Amino acid sequence: MYLTSLTIERFRAFRRTEVSLHHPGASGSKACKYPNVNVLLGNNGMGKSAALKAAAIALMSPVIASTGYRPFSLVRQEAGRVARAAVVQARVALTEQDLDGDGPAPRRSVLGAQVSRRGTTETCEPSTTATEPVWDAMYEESSAAFFFVGYGVSRTVESPDKADSSLRRRSRHLRYARVAGLFEEQTTLMPLVAWLPRLRSERVHRHREVVALLNQLLPKGTGFRGLAKDGDYAFRHRGVDVPFGALSDGFRAYIGWVGDLLYHVCLCCPDEVKLVDHCGVVMVDEIDLHLHPEWQLLVLPTVSRALPRLQFLCTTHSPMVAGTVESANLLVVAPDGDTASVLARPETEVHGLTADQILMSPHFGLVSTRAPDFYEELRQASLAVSRGEPGAAVRFMELTSLGAAAGNDGRKSGSRADT
């Protein structure tokens, strides 16, 4: 299953917005360098995370009444207006994986849900289309049909001694558990050591696939050999074996969601199907979380190439991440009036631009990337030059040469930093 378009009405920052999305196999995505990638850009509070929540609610709408999910503060509130129900709708393309080989594929369908507010309480109900028989497989937690996962910004990996997959299944519906991190900060991710050793002993070929994929997804100079030691997996980094718990925040945040994703894929992917051929939707809030700029330049190309049949819907604040894809892959959360937002395709290309150029483009809208106090001093010096004040030109040259020298020094002495 892939998201082909998303419609959001009266949901958080959005009054109404509709946008189409790229996904594997889509005719309009073939010209893209990364046809399975969609990236949301926007200021804090504009609605990037809300858009991911809306997508997740629409996708799990057939089972939402039985998942235990309880919406909170999703219906849009505006001064002088009575709160109304929020509506989210996702048009989806179904694959053979969703239809179990029964009938033509791909097929198009619609999923949706309505969030109603009464007093301070909100409830969520599926639309009519979400209750059709075609969605019955969503009630089968071991089914590969209609696969989707979502990761919020609190990507904490569960302690190995507390991880219990059977307890997780009893406490909440798996379809919601896979996206709970988008809604609940306390949600934890499944650690590799809680499931990979068993996979190695029971399904050797699958274990090899996971190890190979992890190595494809890791940056150059870091490797995973699939060997557990002292109750944790070690990663080879700069020639030294480092336990997962001792890795930097960037590594743990990234490996955390990637490992959790592979866990869920392994849960339902049939033995005769390779993991790289598994289809579905992956939503990641702030995909650049804790990543060094060098890795930010690689993260989207890496996940796109390693998992080409998965559709990625991500948010980022990083110009480095935005610059690695084309404008066709980007969605800007732009102002819609004074208090609302709308999703829109950018009109200008950013692929290949420098971070400074991207930050000062309409995508980010900065006037300058200099420190505010330095920029103001430079502006005042420029005004002094225009007024013909004595010594102003010299001072302006000193300030501009200082900035240039700092940039050159950085390029000369720059070294690869830890992630």
C-alpha positions as a Markdown table, in Angstrom:
| # | Residue | x | y | z |
|---|---|---|---|---|
| 1 | Met | 0.0 | 0.0 | 0.0 |
| 2 | Tyr | 1.2 | 3.5 | -0.9 |
| 3 | Leu | -0.1 | 6.9 | -0.2 |
| 4 | Thr | -1.0 | 8.7 | -3.5 |
| 5 | Ser | -2.6 | 11.8 | -2.0 |
| 6 | Leu | -3.5 | 13.2 | 1.4 |
| 7 | Thr | -6.4 | 15.5 | 2.2 |
| 8 | Ile | -6.6 | 17.3 | 5.6 |
| 9 | Glu | -9.5 | 19.4 | 6.9 |
| 10 | Arg | -9.8 | 21.3 | 10.2 |
| 11 | Phe | -7.0 | 19.3 | 11.6 |
| 12 | Arg | -4.5 | 21.2 | 13.9 |
| 13 | Ala | -2.8 | 23.9 | 11.7 |
| 14 | Phe | -4.7 | 23.0 | 8.6 |
| 15 | Arg | -8.1 | 24.4 | 7.5 |
| 16 | Arg | -8.0 | 22.4 | 4.3 |
| 17 | Thr | -5.1 | 21.2 | 2.2 |
| 18 | Glu | -4.6 | 18.5 | -0.3 |
| 19 | Val | -1.4 | 17.2 | -1.8 |
| 20 | Ser | -0.2 | 14.3 | -4.0 |
| 21 | Leu | 2.7 | 12.1 | -3.0 |
| 22 | His | 5.5 | 10.2 | -4.8 |
| 23 | His | 5.6 | 6.4 | -4.3 |
| 24 | Pro | 7.4 | 3.5 | -6.0 |
| 25 | Gly | 5.9 | 2.7 | -9.4 |
| 26 | Ala | 3.9 | 5.9 | -9.8 |
| 27 | Ser | 4.0 | 7.3 | -13.3 |
| 28 | Gly | 4.7 | 10.8 | -12.1 |
| 29 | Ser | 7.6 | 9.6 | -9.9 |
| 30 | Lys | 9.7 | 7.9 | -12.5 |
| 31 | Ala | 11.5 | 11.1 | -13.5 |
| 32 | Cys | 12.5 | 11.6 | -9.8 |
| 33 | Lys | 16.0 | 10.6 | -8.7 |
| 34 | Tyr | 14.4 | 9.3 | -5.5 |
| 35 | Pro | 10.8 | 8.2 | -6.5 |
| 36 | Asn | 9.9 | 6.8 | -3.1 |
| 37 | Val | 10.8 | 10.0 | -1.0 |
| 38 | Asn | 8.6 | 12.8 | 0.2 |
| 39 | Val | 10.1 | 15.5 | 2.5 |
| 40 | Leu | 8.1 | 18.1 | 4.5 |
| 41 | Leu | 9.7 | 21.5 | 5.3 |
| 42 | Gly | 8.4 | 24.2 | 7.5 |
| 43 | Asn | 8.9 | 26.3 | 10.6 |
| 44 | Asn | 8.1 | 25.0 | 14.1 |
| 45 | Gly | 4.4 | 24.9 | 14.7 |
| 46 | Met | 3.4 | 25.1 | 11.1 |
| 47 | Gly | 2.1 | 21.5 | 10.9 |
| 48 | Lys | 4.8 | 19.1 | 9.7 |
| 49 | Ser | 4.3 | 16.6 | 12.5 |
| 50 | Ala | 0.5 | 17.1 | 12.3 |
| 51 | Ala | 0.6 | 16.1 | 8.6 |
| 52 | Leu | 2.3 | 12.8 | 9.6 |
| 53 | Lys | -0.3 | 12.2 | 12.3 |
| 54 | Ala | -3.1 | 12.9 | 9.8 |
| 55 | Ala | -1.6 | 10.4 | 7.4 |
| 56 | Ala | -1.2 | 7.8 | 10.1 |
| 57 | Ile | -4.9 | 8.2 | 11.3 |
| 58 | Ala | -6.2 | 7.8 | 7.8 |
| 59 | Leu | -4.1 | 4.7 | 7.1 |
| 60 | Met | -5.2 | 2.9 | 10.3 |
| 61 | Ser | -8.8 | 4.1 | 10.0 |
| 62 | Pro | -10.2 | 0.6 | 9.2 |
| 63 | Val | -9.1 | -0.7 | 12.7 |
| 64 | Ile | -8.9 | 2.6 | 14.6 |
| 65 | Ala | -12.0 | 1.9 | 16.7 |
| 66 | Ser | -10.3 | -1.2 | 18.2 |
| 67 | Thr | -6.7 | 0.0 | 18.5 |
| 68 | Gly | -7.0 | 1.8 | 21.8 |
| 69 | Tyr | -5.9 | 5.1 | 20.1 |
| 70 | Arg | -7.5 | 8.2 | 21.7 |
| 71 | Pro | -7.1 | 11.5 | 19.8 |
| 72 | Phe | -6.1 | 14.6 | 21.7 |
| 73 | Ser | -6.4 | 18.2 | 20.6 |
| 74 | Leu | -6.5 | 17.4 | 16.9 |
| 75 | Val | -9.7 | 19.3 | 15.9 |
| 76 | Arg | -8.7 | 22.8 | 14.7 |
| 77 | Gln | -9.7 | 25.6 | 17.1 |
| 78 | Glu | -10.1 | 29.2 | 15.9 |
| 79 | Ala | -11.2 | 32.3 | 17.8 |
| 80 | Gly | -14.8 | 33.0 | 17.3 |
| 81 | Arg | -15.6 | 29.7 | 15.7 |
| 82 | Val | -17.3 | 26.6 | 17.1 |
| 83 | Ala | -15.1 | 23.6 | 17.0 |
| 84 | Arg | -16.1 | 21.2 | 14.2 |
| 85 | Ala | -15.0 | 17.7 | 13.3 |
| 86 | Ala | -11.6 | 17.2 | 11.6 |
| 87 | Val | -11.5 | 15.0 | 8.5 |
| 88 | Val | -8.5 | 13.2 | 7.1 |
| 89 | Gln | -8.5 | 11.2 | 3.9 |
| 90 | Ala | -5.8 | 9.2 | 2.1 |
| 91 | Arg | -6.0 | 7.9 | -1.4 |
| 92 | Val | -3.9 | 4.8 | -1.7 |
| 93 | Ala | -2.6 | 2.4 | -4.3 |
| 94 | Leu | -2.8 | -1.2 | -3.3 |
| 95 | Thr | -0.2 | -3.8 | -4.4 |
| 96 | Glu | -0.3 | -7.6 | -4.7 |
| 97 | Gln | 1.1 | -7.6 | -1.2 |
| 98 | Asp | -2.2 | -6.1 | 0.0 |
| 99 | Leu | -4.5 | -8.2 | -2.2 |
| 100 | Asp | -2.7 | -11.5 | -1.5 |
| 101 | Gly | -2.6 | -12.1 | -5.3 |
| 102 | Asp | -6.4 | -12.0 | -5.5 |
| 103 | Gly | -7.6 | -9.6 | -8.2 |
| 104 | Pro | -5.8 | -7.0 | -10.3 |
| 105 | Ala | -3.0 | -5.0 | -8.8 |
| 106 | Pro | -2.3 | -2.2 | -8.2 |
| 107 | Arg | -5.8 | -1.0 | -7.3 |
| 108 | Arg | -6.8 | 2.5 | -6.1 |
| 109 | Ser | -8.9 | 3.0 | -3.0 |
| 110 | Val | -9.7 | 5.6 | -0.3 |
| 111 | Leu | -9.2 | 5.5 | 3.5 |
| 112 | Gly | -10.4 | 8.1 | 5.9 |
| 113 | Ala | -11.4 | 9.1 | 9.4 |
| 114 | Gln | -13.3 | 11.8 | 11.2 |
| 115 | Val | -12.2 | 13.2 | 14.5 |
| 116 | Ser | -15.1 | 14.7 | 16.4 |
| 117 | Arg | -14.9 | 17.0 | 19.4 |
| 118 | Arg | -17.5 | 17.3 | 22.2 |
| 119 | Gly | -16.5 | 19.4 | 25.1 |
| 120 | Thr | -12.8 | 18.6 | 25.7 |
| 121 | Thr | -13.2 | 15.0 | 24.5 |
| 122 | Glu | -12.3 | 13.8 | 21.0 |
| 123 | Thr | -13.3 | 10.6 | 19.4 |
| 124 | Cys | -12.2 | 9.0 | 16.1 |
| 125 | Glu | -14.3 | 7.0 | 13.6 |
| 126 | Pro | -13.5 | 5.5 | 10.2 |
| 127 | Ser | -15.2 | 6.7 | 7.1 |
| 128 | Thr | -17.6 | 4.4 | 5.1 |
| 129 | Thr | -14.9 | 3.3 | 2.7 |
| 130 | Ala | -12.6 | 2.2 | 5.6 |
| 131 | Thr | -15.2 | -0.4 | 6.7 |
| 132 | Glu | -15.3 | -2.3 | 3.3 |
| 133 | Pro | -14.3 | -6.0 | 3.2 |
| 134 | Val | -11.1 | -5.3 | 1.3 |
| 135 | Trp | -9.6 | -4.0 | 4.6 |
| 136 | Asp | -10.3 | -7.2 | 6.6 |
| 137 | Ala | -6.6 | -8.2 | 6.4 |
| 138 | Met | -5.7 | -5.2 | 8.5 |
| 139 | Tyr | -7.2 | -7.1 | 11.5 |
| 140 | Glu | -4.6 | -9.8 | 10.9 |
| 141 | Glu | -1.5 | -8.6 | 12.7 |
| 142 | Ser | 0.7 | -11.1 | 11.0 |
| 143 | Ser | -0.5 | -10.1 | 7.6 |
| 144 | Ala | 1.9 | -8.2 | 5.2 |
| 145 | Ala | -1.1 | -6.4 | 3.7 |
| 146 | Phe | -1.4 | -2.6 | 4.3 |
| 147 | Phe | 2.0 | -2.2 | 6.0 |
| 148 | Phe | 2.8 | 1.2 | 7.5 |
| 149 | Val | 5.0 | 2.4 | 10.4 |
| 150 | Gly | 5.7 | 5.8 | 11.9 |
| 151 | Tyr | 8.4 | 7.3 | 14.1 |
| 152 | Gly | 8.2 | 10.4 | 16.2 |
| 153 | Val | 11.0 | 12.5 | 17.6 |
| 154 | Ser | 11.3 | 10.6 | 20.8 |
| 155 | Arg | 13.1 | 7.6 | 19.4 |
| 156 | Thr | 14.2 | 5.8 | 22.5 |
| 157 | Val | 15.1 | 2.1 | 22.2 |
| 158 | Glu | 13.6 | -0.2 | 24.8 |
| 159 | Ser | 16.1 | -1.6 | 27.4 |
| 160 | Pro | 16.8 | -5.2 | 26.3 |
| 161 | Asp | 15.9 | -6.6 | 29.6 |
| 162 | Lys | 12.4 | -5.0 | 29.4 |
| 163 | Ala | 11.6 | -5.7 | 25.8 |
| 164 | Asp | 8.7 | -8.1 | 25.4 |
| 165 | Ser | 7.1 | -8.4 | 22.0 |
| 166 | Ser | 4.2 | -10.6 | 23.3 |
| 167 | Leu | 3.4 | -8.0 | 26.0 |
| 168 | Arg | 3.4 | -5.3 | 23.4 |
| 169 | Arg | 0.9 | -7.2 | 21.3 |
| 170 | Arg | -1.4 | -7.7 | 24.3 |
| 171 | Ser | -1.3 | -4.0 | 25.3 |
| 172 | Arg | -2.3 | -2.5 | 22.0 |
| 173 | His | -3.2 | -3.3 | 18.4 |
| 174 | Leu | -0.1 | -3.8 | 16.3 |
| 175 | Arg | -1.3 | -1.4 | 13.6 |
| 176 | Tyr | -1.4 | 1.4 | 16.1 |
| 177 | Ala | 1.7 | 0.2 | 17.9 |
| 178 | Arg | 3.7 | 0.7 | 14.7 |
| 179 | Val | 2.7 | 4.4 | 14.6 |
| 180 | Ala | 2.3 | 5.2 | 18.3 |
| 181 | Gly | 5.6 | 7.1 | 18.4 |
| 182 | Leu | 4.0 | 9.8 | 16.3 |
| 183 | Phe | 1.4 | 10.4 | 19.1 |
| 184 | Glu | 3.0 | 9.3 | 22.3 |
| 185 | Glu | 6.4 | 10.5 | 23.5 |
| 186 | Gln | 6.9 | 7.6 | 25.9 |
| 187 | Thr | 6.7 | 5.0 | 23.1 |
| 188 | Thr | 9.9 | 2.9 | 22.8 |
| 189 | Leu | 11.4 | 1.0 | 19.9 |
| 190 | Met | 12.2 | -2.7 | 19.7 |
| 191 | Pro | 15.9 | -3.3 | 20.3 |
| 192 | Leu | 17.8 | -5.5 | 17.9 |
| 193 | Val | 19.0 | -7.8 | 20.7 |
| 194 | Ala | 15.4 | -8.6 | 21.6 |
| 195 | Trp | 14.6 | -10.3 | 18.3 |
| 196 | Leu | 17.6 | -10.7 | 16.0 |
| 197 | Pro | 19.3 | -13.6 | 17.9 |
| 198 | Arg | 16.2 | -15.7 | 17.6 |
| 199 | Leu | 16.0 | -14.9 | 13.9 |
| 200 | Arg | 19.6 | -16.0 | 13.5 |
| 201 | Ser | 18.8 | -19.4 | 15.0 |
| 202 | Glu | 15.4 | -20.0 | 13.4 |
| 203 | Arg | 15.6 | -18.3 | 10.0 |
| 204 | Val | 19.2 | -18.0 | 9.0 |
| 205 | His | 18.5 | -16.6 | 5.5 |
| 206 | Arg | 16.4 | -13.8 | 7.0 |
| 207 | His | 19.1 | -13.0 | 9.5 |
| 208 | Arg | 21.6 | -12.6 | 6.7 |
| 209 | Glu | 19.2 | -10.2 | 4.9 |
| 210 | Val | 18.9 | -8.1 | 8.0 |
| 211 | Val | 22.6 | -7.9 | 8.6 |
| 212 | Ala | 23.2 | -7.0 | 4.9 |
| 213 | Leu | 20.5 | -4.3 | 5.0 |
| 214 | Leu | 21.8 | -2.8 | 8.2 |
| 215 | Asn | 25.3 | -2.5 | 6.6 |
| 216 | Gln | 23.8 | -0.8 | 3.6 |
| 217 | Leu | 21.9 | 1.6 | 5.8 |
| 218 | Leu | 24.9 | 2.5 | 8.0 |
| 219 | Pro | 27.4 | 5.3 | 7.0 |
| 220 | Lys | 30.8 | 4.5 | 5.6 |
| 221 | Gly | 33.2 | 3.4 | 8.3 |
| 222 | Thr | 30.6 | 1.8 | 10.4 |
| 223 | Gly | 29.6 | -1.9 | 10.2 |
| 224 | Phe | 27.3 | -4.4 | 11.8 |
| 225 | Arg | 28.4 | -8.1 | 12.0 |
| 226 | Gly | 25.3 | -9.5 | 13.7 |
| 227 | Leu | 27.2 | -10.8 | 16.8 |
| 228 | Ala | 25.8 | -10.2 | 20.2 |
| 229 | Lys | 28.2 | -9.8 | 23.1 |
| 230 | Asp | 27.5 | -9.2 | 26.8 |
| 231 | Gly | 23.8 | -8.9 | 26.1 |
| 232 | Asp | 24.0 | -6.2 | 23.4 |
| 233 | Tyr | 25.1 | -5.9 | 19.8 |
| 234 | Ala | 28.3 | -4.3 | 18.9 |
| 235 | Phe | 28.9 | -2.0 | 15.9 |
| 236 | Arg | 32.3 | -1.6 | 14.3 |
| 237 | His | 33.1 | 2.1 | 14.3 |
| 238 | Arg | 36.5 | 3.5 | 13.4 |
| 239 | Gly | 38.1 | 0.1 | 13.9 |
| 240 | Val | 36.6 | -0.4 | 17.4 |
| 241 | Asp | 33.6 | -2.6 | 18.4 |
| 242 | Val | 31.2 | -0.3 | 20.3 |
| 243 | Pro | 28.0 | -1.7 | 22.0 |
| 244 | Phe | 24.8 | -0.1 | 20.9 |
| 245 | Gly | 24.2 | 1.5 | 24.3 |
| 246 | Ala | 27.6 | 3.3 | 24.0 |
| 247 | Leu | 27.0 | 4.8 | 20.6 |
| 248 | Ser | 26.4 | 8.5 | 20.1 |
| 249 | Asp | 22.9 | 9.9 | 20.1 |
| 250 | Gly | 22.9 | 10.2 | 16.3 |
| 251 | Phe | 23.7 | 6.5 | 15.8 |
| 252 | Arg | 21.2 | 5.3 | 18.4 |
| 253 | Ala | 18.4 | 7.5 | 17.1 |
| 254 | Tyr | 19.0 | 6.3 | 13.5 |
| 255 | Ile | 19.8 | 2.6 | 14.2 |
| 256 | Gly | 16.8 | 2.6 | 16.6 |
| 257 | Trp | 14.1 | 3.4 | 14.0 |
| 258 | Val | 15.8 | 1.5 | 11.2 |
| 259 | Gly | 16.2 | -1.6 | 13.4 |
| 260 | Asp | 12.5 | -1.3 | 14.6 |
| 261 | Leu | 11.4 | -1.0 | 10.9 |
| 262 | Leu | 13.3 | -4.1 | 10.0 |
| 263 | Tyr | 11.7 | -5.9 | 13.0 |
| 264 | His | 8.2 | -5.1 | 11.8 |
| 265 | Val | 9.0 | -6.0 | 8.2 |
| 266 | Cys | 10.4 | -9.4 | 9.4 |
| 267 | Leu | 7.3 | -10.0 | 11.4 |
| 268 | Cys | 5.0 | -10.1 | 8.4 |
| 269 | Cys | 7.1 | -10.6 | 5.3 |
| 270 | Pro | 6.6 | -14.1 | 3.8 |
| 271 | Asp | 9.6 | -16.3 | 3.7 |
| 272 | Glu | 9.6 | -16.4 | -0.1 |
| 273 | Val | 9.7 | -12.6 | -0.4 |
| 274 | Lys | 12.9 | -10.7 | 0.1 |
| 275 | Leu | 12.9 | -7.9 | 2.6 |
| 276 | Val | 13.9 | -5.4 | 0.0 |
| 277 | Asp | 10.8 | -6.3 | -2.0 |
| 278 | His | 8.4 | -5.5 | 0.9 |
| 279 | Cys | 6.0 | -2.6 | 0.2 |
| 280 | Gly | 4.5 | -0.1 | 2.5 |
| 281 | Val | 4.6 | 3.4 | 4.0 |
| 282 | Val | 7.3 | 4.7 | 6.4 |
| 283 | Met | 6.8 | 8.0 | 8.3 |
| 284 | Val | 9.7 | 9.6 | 10.1 |
| 285 | Asp | 9.5 | 12.9 | 12.0 |
| 286 | Glu | 12.8 | 14.9 | 11.8 |
| 287 | Ile | 14.8 | 12.3 | 9.9 |
| 288 | Asp | 17.9 | 14.4 | 10.6 |
| 289 | Leu | 17.5 | 14.0 | 14.4 |
| 290 | His | 21.0 | 14.2 | 16.1 |
| 291 | Leu | 22.8 | 13.4 | 12.7 |
| 292 | His | 26.0 | 15.1 | 11.9 |
| 293 | Pro | 25.8 | 17.3 | 8.6 |
| 294 | Glu | 27.9 | 14.8 | 6.8 |
| 295 | Trp | 25.4 | 12.0 | 7.5 |
| 296 | Gln | 22.5 | 14.4 | 6.8 |
| 297 | Leu | 23.8 | 14.5 | 3.2 |
| 298 | Leu | 23.5 | 10.8 | 2.9 |
| 299 | Val | 20.5 | 9.7 | 5.0 |
| 300 | Leu | 17.7 | 10.1 | 2.4 |
| 301 | Pro | 19.7 | 8.7 | -0.6 |
| 302 | Thr | 20.7 | 5.8 | 1.6 |
| 303 | Val | 17.3 | 4.7 | 2.8 |
| 304 | Ser | 15.8 | 5.3 | -0.6 |
| 305 | Arg | 18.2 | 3.0 | -2.4 |
| 306 | Ala | 18.4 | 0.3 | 0.3 |
| 307 | Leu | 14.6 | 0.0 | 0.6 |
| 308 | Pro | 13.3 | 1.0 | -2.8 |
| 309 | Arg | 9.8 | -0.6 | -2.4 |
| 310 | Leu | 9.0 | 1.4 | 0.7 |
| 311 | Gln | 7.5 | 4.9 | 0.5 |
| 312 | Phe | 9.1 | 7.5 | 2.8 |
| 313 | Leu | 7.2 | 10.5 | 4.2 |
| 314 | Cys | 9.6 | 12.5 | 6.4 |
| 315 | Thr | 10.0 | 15.9 | 8.0 |
| 316 | Thr | 13.2 | 17.9 | 8.4 |
| 317 | His | 14.6 | 21.2 | 9.5 |
| 318 | Ser | 17.9 | 20.5 | 7.8 |
| 319 | Pro | 18.9 | 22.4 | 4.6 |
| 320 | Met | 21.5 | 19.6 | 4.1 |
| 321 | Val | 18.7 | 17.0 | 3.9 |
| 322 | Ala | 16.5 | 19.2 | 1.7 |
| 323 | Gly | 19.4 | 19.7 | -0.7 |
| 324 | Thr | 19.9 | 16.0 | -1.4 |
| 325 | Val | 16.6 | 15.6 | -3.1 |
| 326 | Glu | 14.8 | 17.5 | -5.9 |
| 327 | Ser | 12.0 | 20.0 | -5.6 |
| 328 | Ala | 9.6 | 17.3 | -6.8 |
| 329 | Asn | 10.3 | 15.4 | -3.6 |
| 330 | Leu | 9.7 | 18.4 | -1.3 |
| 331 | Leu | 6.5 | 19.7 | 0.3 |
| 332 | Val | 6.6 | 23.1 | 2.0 |
| 333 | Val | 4.2 | 23.8 | 4.9 |
| 334 | Ala | 3.4 | 27.4 | 4.0 |
| 335 | Pro | 1.1 | 30.0 | 5.8 |
| 336 | Asp | -2.5 | 30.0 | 4.8 |
| 337 | Gly | -3.8 | 33.4 | 6.1 |
| 338 | Asp | -2.7 | 34.5 | 9.6 |
| 339 | Thr | -3.2 | 31.3 | 11.6 |
| 340 | Ala | -3.5 | 28.3 | 9.2 |
| 341 | Ser | -1.1 | 26.3 | 7.0 |
| 342 | Val | -1.2 | 24.6 | 3.7 |
| 343 | Leu | 0.9 | 21.9 | 2.0 |
| 344 | Ala | 2.4 | 23.1 | -1.3 |
| 345 | Arg | 5.0 | 22.0 | -3.8 |
| 346 | Pro | 8.0 | 24.5 | -4.0 |
| 347 | Glu | 8.4 | 26.4 | -7.2 |
| 348 | Thr | 12.2 | 26.7 | -7.0 |
| 349 | Glu | 14.8 | 23.9 | -7.2 |
| 350 | Val | 17.2 | 23.4 | -4.3 |
| 351 | His | 19.0 | 20.2 | -5.4 |
| 352 | Gly | 22.7 | 20.9 | -5.4 |
| 353 | Leu | 22.6 | 24.3 | -3.7 |
| 354 | Thr | 24.7 | 25.1 | -0.7 |
| 355 | Ala | 23.2 | 25.0 | 2.8 |
| 356 | Asp | 23.4 | 28.9 | 2.9 |
| 357 | Gln | 21.6 | 29.2 | -0.4 |
| 358 | Ile | 18.9 | 26.8 | 0.7 |
| 359 | Leu | 18.4 | 28.5 | 4.0 |
| 360 | Met | 17.9 | 31.9 | 2.2 |
| 361 | Ser | 15.6 | 30.4 | -0.4 |
| 362 | Pro | 11.8 | 30.6 | 0.0 |
| 363 | His | 11.9 | 27.0 | 1.4 |
| 364 | Phe | 13.4 | 28.3 | 4.7 |
| 365 | Gly | 13.1 | 32.1 | 4.3 |
| 366 | Leu | 16.1 | 33.3 | 6.2 |
| 367 | Val | 17.4 | 36.8 | 5.4 |
| 368 | Ser | 20.9 | 35.8 | 6.5 |
| 369 | Thr | 22.7 | 32.8 | 8.0 |
| 370 | Arg | 25.1 | 35.1 | 10.0 |
| 371 | Ala | 24.7 | 35.5 | 13.8 |
| 372 | Pro | 21.9 | 38.1 | 14.3 |
| 373 | Asp | 24.1 | 40.6 | 16.2 |
| 374 | Phe | 26.9 | 40.3 | 13.6 |
| 375 | Tyr | 24.4 | 40.7 | 10.7 |
| 376 | Glu | 23.0 | 43.9 | 12.4 |
| 377 | Glu | 26.5 | 45.3 | 12.8 |
| 378 | Leu | 27.2 | 44.6 | 9.1 |
| 379 | Arg | 23.9 | 46.2 | 8.1 |
| 380 | Gln | 24.7 | 49.3 | 10.2 |
| 381 | Ala | 28.2 | 49.5 | 8.6 |
| 382 | Ser | 26.7 | 49.3 | 5.2 |
| 383 | Leu | 24.3 | 52.2 | 6.0 |
| 384 | Ala | 27.2 | 54.2 | 7.3 |
| 385 | Val | 29.0 | 53.7 | 4.0 |
| 386 | Ser | 26.0 | 54.9 | 2.0 |
| 387 | Arg | 25.9 | 58.0 | 4.2 |
| 388 | Gly | 29.6 | 58.7 | 3.4 |
| 389 | Glu | 30.7 | 58.6 | 7.1 |
| 390 | Pro | 34.5 | 58.7 | 7.6 |
| 391 | Gly | 36.1 | 55.3 | 8.1 |
| 392 | Ala | 32.8 | 53.5 | 7.3 |
| 393 | Ala | 34.2 | 51.8 | 4.2 |
| 394 | Val | 37.2 | 50.4 | 6.0 |
| 395 | Arg | 35.0 | 49.1 | 8.8 |
| 396 | Phe | 32.7 | 47.5 | 6.3 |
| 397 | Met | 35.6 | 45.8 | 4.6 |
| 398 | Glu | 37.0 | 44.6 | 7.9 |
| 399 | Leu | 33.6 | 42.9 | 8.8 |
| 400 | Thr | 33.1 | 41.3 | 5.4 |
| 401 | Ser | 36.7 | 40.0 | 5.3 |
| 402 | Leu | 36.3 | 38.7 | 8.9 |
| 403 | Gly | 33.4 | 36.6 | 7.7 |
| 404 | Ala | 35.2 | 35.4 | 4.6 |
| 405 | Ala | 38.3 | 34.5 | 6.6 |
| 406 | Ala | 36.3 | 32.5 | 9.1 |
| 407 | Gly | 34.7 | 30.6 | 6.3 |
| 408 | Asn | 38.0 | 29.8 | 4.7 |
| 409 | Asp | 39.5 | 28.8 | 8.1 |
| 410 | Gly | 36.6 | 26.4 | 8.6 |
| 411 | Arg | 37.2 | 24.8 | 5.2 |
| 412 | Lys | 40.9 | 24.5 | 5.8 |
| 413 | Ser | 40.7 | 23.0 | 9.3 |
| 414 | Gly | 37.4 | 21.1 | 9.0 |
| 415 | Ser | 37.6 | 17.5 | 10.1 |
| 416 | Arg | 35.1 | 14.7 | 10.2 |
| 417 | Ala | 33.3 | 14.9 | 13.5 |
| 418 | Asp | 31.6 | 12.2 | 15.4 |
| 419 | Thr | 27.9 | 11.7 | 14.7 |
